[in-house]
Amino acid sequence: MPRHGRNLNQVDRNASERERRRSIKDLYSRLAFLISTPFPKGSLPELVDQATTHIKQMKERVEMLKQRKQQILEGHISVNADHEVVSGGSGSIIRSSIITVCHLDSILQVCLTCGLTDNLMLISQVIHVLMEEAAQVVTLNYSIMDNKIFYTVYAEPVSSRIGIETLRVEERLKELISPTSC
């Protein structure tokens, strides 16, 4: 009789372990979905690293937006009806476009936020820069809210041996939206 009790106990442990593993797998799947990884390849530690990087980038973005909000509230800068930032007193318009570049494994993620008036020209320039840097666009998603358009571009290297120079791409893309280029 003790043997029979041990077998039931072992079966219960196996079932609970299976349930625990399934639960962890579901949680990792949800994490991959939340950080919008384009392809679910890679190991679990890489997924956690990507999530950590994504969270750090989001924190930086929140801080930057808080500073911008504070500047607007203090009157250092003002915003017109199209949500474009207008400089102090001169009245000249500065593009309120924001671009972030993130390297996820071999995939390059470019997030671009811009006004509706300059969206086609700017996104085509972004794609052109990516092509010049030996990257091919895998996916391009966009959404429109108010007078802003939000693009997410995923690109991969044309050749895995060549790769993509992330810092150079980021510098070139930031030059596109710098106030001096307007």
PyMOL commands that set and color helices and strands:
alter all, ss='L'
color gray80, all
select helices_A, chain A and resi 2-34+44-74+116-132+166-177+179-181
alter helices_A, ss='H'
color red, helices_A
select strands_A, chain A and resi 78-79+85-86+93-94+98-104+107-115+135-145+148-157
alter strands_A, ss='S'
color yellow, strands_A
deselect
rebuild
show_as cartoon
